[in-house]
């Protein structure tokens, strides 16, 4: 056995010991909203020691050219869920499990082993399972035009899974050359003919016009922590609605915060993530160009952006996930494990919508009859 393998086994043994209760030997799990591990049997709590490690950004260009082989990696086994298509990361030696995204049964026949970049930091869970279940039920009750079956599906909250979802954050300086036009308003006096008291009269009025002038220039934008989800398992439009996250509260990666929770490995690589980050930067760049053009109106014809000082982080963010099956379709619900924000897919009741439309028409007809 090599020294590296010995070191790995020793580290696993050390972590295993740290996650066992000293009093009764039961498993310790992270208690959301605290810095403690709590025993699932006797309730004893162990404090997670604060790390003095600095959360550093990785150099993007060096990573692309050198692959940063010295950066710490982890081996993970992922299996694709046959029901919802999510990529599920399983614990070692686990051969079957329930999909945390749709609760379907997963049997490991052929998983994929990957050597991935280890997360550098994470946001610990603040919202615990009980509170998340309550937030889930409140959200369900507030849905308009939802099927009655969905209203009764509060038990779905009991199947909430706490998962650390992988994200990339990117910092960059964007230099953008542009061409466009600056519009300046002016007014013209327009003569027109109108009929007054049966007679044709000539009048004038002021009409706003716009004068366009060609412009070109260059602007600079500095971006910090542009967030990109590194998972394909969740609907992007809902994960983005979970924002904002208080990334200033990130802590150095520690396996203890994951005890009692699942974590997913990234499926979006670093370059692909940066391409998504650039798309997110475009609205800000366009806004800066618009201000730089000035005038009363602006048109942007071309934009040519170059990026420098690019850095990134691999982080894990806490999300509670539940699902509900309605007419053989899976609807997923997400809860921000830090703020409690709830987002999700939902079905609509065609009958309730139809009744609402009929009621609306009846009200309109009633008003018309009263007016007459």
PLY file of the C-alpha trace (Angstrom):
ply
format ascii 1.0
element vertex 372
property float x
property float y
property float z
element edge 371
property int vertex1
property int vertex2
end_header
0.00 0.00 0.00
1.40 3.43 -0.97
1.90 6.34 1.41
-0.93 8.23 -0.32
-3.31 5.30 0.22
-2.24 5.02 3.87
-2.86 8.74 4.35
-6.29 8.45 2.76
-7.29 5.50 4.93
-6.05 7.26 8.06
-8.04 10.36 7.18
-11.21 8.29 6.63
-10.68 6.51 9.96
-10.14 9.83 11.72
-13.31 11.29 10.20
-15.27 8.16 11.13
-14.15 8.50 14.73
-15.05 12.19 14.80
-18.59 11.39 13.61
-19.18 8.85 16.39
-20.61 9.92 19.75
-18.04 9.52 22.51
-20.80 8.70 24.97
-22.82 6.01 23.20
-21.05 5.43 19.90
-24.05 6.45 17.75
-23.72 8.56 14.64
-23.26 12.31 14.99
-25.09 14.52 12.51
-24.78 18.20 11.75
-27.40 20.37 13.49
-28.59 23.12 11.09
-28.14 26.68 12.27
-25.34 25.75 14.66
-21.70 24.74 14.60
-22.45 21.50 16.37
-22.72 17.80 15.61
-25.55 16.17 17.57
-25.90 12.52 18.54
-28.97 10.89 17.00
-29.39 8.66 20.07
-28.45 10.47 23.27
-28.57 14.07 22.07
-24.98 14.91 23.01
-23.44 17.74 21.00
-19.89 18.16 19.74
-18.62 21.53 18.54
-17.17 21.70 15.03
-13.87 23.49 15.36
-13.64 26.65 13.28
-11.11 26.47 10.49
-8.54 29.21 9.99
-8.13 28.23 6.34
-8.60 31.09 3.88
-11.16 30.47 1.12
-9.11 31.19 -1.99
-10.10 31.66 -5.60
-8.44 29.40 -8.19
-6.78 30.90 -11.26
-8.95 30.03 -14.27
-6.25 30.24 -16.95
-3.83 28.09 -14.95
-6.56 25.55 -14.34
-7.34 25.31 -18.05
-3.69 25.03 -19.15
-2.18 23.09 -16.25
-5.32 21.35 -14.88
-3.99 22.28 -11.42
-3.00 18.70 -10.73
-1.87 19.67 -7.23
-5.42 20.68 -6.26
-7.16 18.17 -4.03
-9.50 15.76 -5.85
-12.12 13.27 -4.69
-13.41 10.04 -6.25
-17.20 9.90 -6.56
-19.63 7.33 -7.92
-22.71 8.69 -9.69
-25.76 6.83 -10.96
-28.43 8.19 -13.27
-31.98 7.92 -11.90
-34.16 6.01 -14.41
-37.26 7.99 -13.38
-36.27 11.67 -13.36
-32.83 11.51 -14.98
-30.99 13.12 -12.06
-27.36 12.19 -11.45
-27.26 10.82 -7.93
-24.06 10.56 -5.89
-24.07 7.50 -3.65
-22.09 6.72 -0.52
-19.37 4.05 -0.77
-20.58 0.43 -0.70
-24.24 1.48 -1.25
-25.88 -0.71 -3.90
-29.46 0.63 -3.77
-31.17 3.78 -2.56
-34.05 6.17 -3.15
-33.52 9.06 -5.54
-33.47 12.23 -3.40
-35.08 14.18 -6.25
-38.12 11.99 -7.03
-38.05 9.14 -4.45
-37.75 6.47 -7.17
-35.83 3.29 -6.37
-32.24 3.22 -7.67
-30.26 0.01 -8.00
-26.58 0.39 -8.77
-25.85 -1.75 -11.82
-23.25 0.41 -13.49
-22.15 3.64 -11.90
-19.63 6.16 -13.18
-16.52 6.85 -11.11
-14.98 10.29 -11.57
-11.98 12.08 -10.12
-13.33 15.55 -9.40
-12.11 18.79 -7.91
-12.88 18.87 -4.20
-15.10 21.74 -2.97
-13.21 24.51 -1.23
-16.10 25.91 0.79
-19.77 25.54 1.61
-22.74 27.24 3.21
-23.98 25.11 6.14
-27.70 24.43 6.51
-29.51 26.99 8.67
-33.08 25.77 8.10
-33.67 22.37 9.72
-35.95 19.64 8.36
-38.91 20.48 10.60
-38.90 24.14 9.59
-38.37 23.23 5.94
-41.41 20.92 6.10
-43.49 23.77 7.52
-42.33 26.17 4.80
-43.15 23.51 2.20
-46.70 23.07 3.54
-47.28 26.84 3.67
-46.16 27.12 0.06
-48.47 24.29 -1.03
-51.48 25.93 0.65
-50.86 29.24 -1.11
-50.82 27.79 -4.63
-53.72 29.01 -6.76
-55.63 26.58 -9.00
-53.74 23.57 -7.63
-55.35 20.10 -7.81
-57.07 19.04 -4.59
-54.75 16.04 -4.39
-51.79 18.40 -4.22
-53.37 20.30 -1.35
-53.60 17.00 0.56
-49.99 16.06 -0.19
-48.47 17.68 2.89
-46.91 14.34 3.76
-44.48 15.03 0.93
-42.72 17.33 3.35
-41.72 14.29 5.40
-39.67 13.07 2.44
-37.60 16.23 2.33
-33.97 15.55 1.52
-31.23 17.94 2.54
-28.68 18.10 -0.27
-25.58 20.20 -0.81
-25.75 21.27 -4.47
-22.52 22.09 -6.36
-22.01 25.60 -7.74
-19.20 27.55 -9.36
-18.55 31.20 -8.64
-16.55 33.32 -11.06
-14.74 36.64 -10.75
-13.59 38.47 -13.87
-12.72 41.82 -15.37
-14.58 42.46 -18.64
-13.30 44.98 -21.19
-15.91 45.67 -23.88
-15.50 47.68 -27.06
-18.77 48.75 -28.63
-20.38 50.66 -31.49
-23.83 52.13 -31.48
-25.85 55.33 -31.72
-26.78 58.10 -29.31
-30.27 59.54 -29.66
-31.09 63.16 -28.79
-34.67 64.38 -28.57
-35.79 67.57 -30.32
-39.17 69.00 -31.25
-40.63 70.07 -34.59
-43.60 72.31 -35.19
-46.10 70.46 -37.34
-48.97 72.16 -39.16
-52.24 70.27 -39.43
-55.92 70.85 -40.30
-58.80 70.23 -37.89
-62.58 70.70 -38.04
-64.06 73.05 -35.44
-67.72 74.09 -35.42
-68.10 72.66 -38.88
-65.24 74.75 -40.25
-61.74 73.72 -41.35
-59.01 75.45 -39.31
-55.24 75.31 -39.43
-53.35 74.47 -36.23
-49.81 73.65 -35.09
-48.42 71.24 -32.52
-45.00 70.19 -31.19
-43.90 66.69 -32.20
-40.97 64.92 -30.56
-38.28 63.65 -32.92
-34.96 61.91 -32.30
-31.61 62.63 -33.90
-29.16 59.70 -34.04
-25.38 60.13 -33.85
-22.88 57.26 -34.39
-20.79 56.50 -31.29
-18.15 54.00 -30.19
-16.24 53.42 -27.00
-14.98 51.00 -24.39
-16.27 50.11 -20.93
-14.97 48.02 -18.06
-16.91 45.85 -15.60
-15.54 43.98 -12.58
-17.62 40.96 -11.63
-17.50 39.19 -8.28
-19.00 35.79 -7.42
-21.15 35.24 -10.49
-23.03 32.12 -9.40
-23.53 29.16 -11.76
-25.17 25.89 -10.75
-22.95 22.92 -11.63
-25.77 20.36 -11.62
-28.17 19.16 -14.30
-30.41 17.42 -11.75
-32.56 20.43 -10.86
-34.54 22.91 -13.02
-32.25 25.91 -13.44
-35.06 28.47 -13.43
-36.11 27.36 -9.95
-32.62 27.14 -8.47
-31.92 30.67 -9.71
-35.09 31.88 -7.97
-33.69 30.57 -4.69
-31.20 33.44 -4.79
-29.84 35.48 -3.15
-27.35 33.49 -1.08
-25.17 35.12 1.58
-21.86 33.96 0.14
-20.05 36.08 2.71
-20.97 33.31 5.19
-19.13 30.57 3.31
-16.99 28.37 5.54
-14.01 26.22 4.52
-15.09 22.77 3.36
-15.50 20.32 6.23
-17.04 16.84 5.92
-18.70 17.29 9.31
-21.19 19.78 7.88
-22.25 17.05 5.44
-22.99 14.48 8.13
-26.70 13.61 7.93
-27.05 15.23 4.51
-26.35 14.27 0.94
-24.06 16.04 -1.47
-23.98 16.00 -5.24
-20.90 16.14 -7.45
-20.71 18.65 -10.28
-21.72 17.71 -13.84
-20.94 21.11 -15.40
-17.19 21.51 -15.89
-15.25 24.71 -15.20
-15.11 26.06 -18.81
-18.81 25.34 -19.43
-19.65 27.05 -16.17
-17.69 30.14 -17.20
-19.58 30.28 -20.50
-22.80 30.42 -18.49
-21.28 33.07 -16.23
-20.49 35.22 -19.27
-24.14 35.01 -20.35
-25.10 36.29 -16.91
-22.67 39.19 -17.28
-24.17 40.45 -20.55
-27.11 42.44 -19.08
-24.75 44.32 -16.76
-22.32 45.04 -19.61
-25.16 46.30 -21.84
-26.40 48.53 -19.02
-22.90 50.00 -18.61
-22.63 50.63 -22.36
-26.04 52.34 -22.36
-24.90 54.72 -19.62
-21.63 55.35 -21.46
-23.44 56.24 -24.69
-25.58 58.76 -22.85
-28.15 60.97 -24.55
-31.89 60.47 -24.45
-31.95 57.09 -26.23
-29.34 54.47 -27.08
-28.77 51.73 -29.63
-26.02 49.10 -29.31
-24.88 47.64 -32.61
-21.79 45.59 -31.69
-20.09 44.38 -28.51
-16.65 42.79 -28.31
-15.76 41.61 -24.80
-12.46 40.24 -23.53
-12.01 38.79 -20.05
-9.02 38.92 -17.70
-8.17 38.20 -14.04
-10.56 35.24 -14.13
-10.81 33.21 -10.93
-13.32 30.66 -9.66
-14.42 28.67 -6.62
-16.12 25.29 -6.27
-18.73 25.60 -3.50
-21.66 23.65 -2.07
-24.98 25.33 -1.22
-27.72 23.81 1.00
-31.08 22.92 -0.57
-34.03 20.97 0.80
-35.75 18.98 -1.94
-39.11 17.25 -2.09
-41.25 15.88 -4.88
-44.86 15.10 -5.62
-46.20 12.77 -8.28
-49.36 13.86 -10.08
-50.68 11.91 -13.07
-47.34 10.10 -13.45
-45.39 13.35 -13.59
-42.80 14.42 -11.00
-43.02 17.94 -9.61
-40.01 19.06 -7.61
-39.94 21.60 -4.83
-36.82 23.37 -3.61
-36.16 25.22 -0.38
-33.13 27.41 0.20
-31.47 25.77 3.22
-30.06 29.12 4.30
-32.95 31.58 3.84
-36.05 29.33 3.59
-37.07 30.63 0.14
-39.38 28.09 -1.56
-39.62 27.53 -5.31
-40.88 24.66 -7.40
-42.83 23.09 -10.17
-46.56 22.72 -9.75
-49.54 21.25 -11.62
-52.72 23.19 -12.37
-56.30 22.00 -12.04
-58.08 22.43 -15.38
-61.46 22.15 -13.63
-60.66 24.92 -11.14
-59.38 27.19 -13.92
-62.51 26.52 -16.00
-64.78 27.27 -13.02
-62.86 30.49 -12.36
-63.28 31.55 -16.00
-67.02 30.76 -15.89
-67.36 32.71 -12.64
-65.49 35.65 -14.16
-67.75 35.69 -17.21
-70.83 35.49 -14.97
-69.62 38.48 -12.94
-69.01 40.53 -16.11
-72.44 39.64 -17.50
-74.03 40.57 -14.17
-72.34 43.97 -14.18
-73.49 44.64 -17.76
-77.09 43.76 -16.89
-77.01 46.03 -13.83
-75.65 48.93 -15.89
-78.48 48.50 -18.41
0 1
1 2
2 3
3 4
4 5
5 6
6 7
7 8
8 9
9 10
10 11
11 12
12 13
13 14
14 15
15 16
16 17
17 18
18 19
19 20
20 21
21 22
22 23
23 24
24 25
25 26
26 27
27 28
28 29
29 30
30 31
31 32
32 33
33 34
34 35
35 36
36 37
37 38
38 39
39 40
40 41
41 42
42 43
43 44
44 45
45 46
46 47
47 48
48 49
49 50
50 51
51 52
52 53
53 54
54 55
55 56
56 57
57 58
58 59
59 60
60 61
61 62
62 63
63 64
64 65
65 66
66 67
67 68
68 69
69 70
70 71
71 72
72 73
73 74
74 75
75 76
76 77
77 78
78 79
79 80
80 81
81 82
82 83
83 84
84 85
85 86
86 87
87 88
88 89
89 90
90 91
91 92
92 93
93 94
94 95
95 96
96 97
97 98
98 99
99 100
100 101
101 102
102 103
103 104
104 105
105 106
106 107
107 108
108 109
109 110
110 111
111 112
112 113
113 114
114 115
115 116
116 117
117 118
118 119
119 120
120 121
121 122
122 123
123 124
124 125
125 126
126 127
127 128
128 129
129 130
130 131
131 132
132 133
133 134
134 135
135 136
136 137
137 138
138 139
139 140
140 141
141 142
142 143
143 144
144 145
145 146
146 147
147 148
148 149
149 150
150 151
151 152
152 153
153 154
154 155
155 156
156 157
157 158
158 159
159 160
160 161
161 162
162 163
163 164
164 165
165 166
166 167
167 168
168 169
169 170
170 171
171 172
172 173
173 174
174 175
175 176
176 177
177 178
178 179
179 180
180 181
181 182
182 183
183 184
184 185
185 186
186 187
187 188
188 189
189 190
190 191
191 192
192 193
193 194
194 195
195 196
196 197
197 198
198 199
199 200
200 201
201 202
202 203
203 204
204 205
205 206
206 207
207 208
208 209
209 210
210 211
211 212
212 213
213 214
214 215
215 216
216 217
217 218
218 219
219 220
220 221
221 222
222 223
223 224
224 225
225 226
226 227
227 228
228 229
229 230
230 231
231 232
232 233
233 234
234 235
235 236
236 237
237 238
238 239
239 240
240 241
241 242
242 243
243 244
244 245
245 246
246 247
247 248
248 249
249 250
250 251
251 252
252 253
253 254
254 255
255 256
256 257
257 258
258 259
259 260
260 261
261 262
262 263
263 264
264 265
265 266
266 267
267 268
268 269
269 270
270 271
271 272
272 273
273 274
274 275
275 276
276 277
277 278
278 279
279 280
280 281
281 282
282 283
283 284
284 285
285 286
286 287
287 288
288 289
289 290
290 291
291 292
292 293
293 294
294 295
295 296
296 297
297 298
298 299
299 300
300 301
301 302
302 303
303 304
304 305
305 306
306 307
307 308
308 309
309 310
310 311
311 312
312 313
313 314
314 315
315 316
316 317
317 318
318 319
319 320
320 321
321 322
322 323
323 324
324 325
325 326
326 327
327 328
328 329
329 330
330 331
331 332
332 333
333 334
334 335
335 336
336 337
337 338
338 339
339 340
340 341
341 342
342 343
343 344
344 345
345 346
346 347
347 348
348 349
349 350
350 351
351 352
352 353
353 354
354 355
355 356
356 357
357 358
358 359
359 360
360 361
361 362
362 363
363 364
364 365
365 366
366 367
367 368
368 369
369 370
370 371
